[in-house]
């Protein structure tokens, strides 16, 4: 599941978006702060999210440890 880094040009809020496995990317992203539909894509992290893989205890993005380098 790719993780998208996005930035809103209206309020300069930077946020992340997550696209779940086997789903489609949204046609447009909405700023989570001001609600603008004019967000800009900064970066896409293509690595598989740890929750889609076997992992040890917890999830690296939630403070756990993983057998995979994320």
C-alpha angles and dihedrals in degrees: 000000000000121000116217125208109210136180130199114224092202100057101010091236112157117206143156131244126200125206112203120228115274093017132105126253112253117262088233134010121227122215109248091213108044103011095240117158092208101087123153124222111235103175142344118218103208097186116119110261112248092240089064091055134057107272138173118242118343127331127296092230089054095046100269128120128256138196088223125072106240 
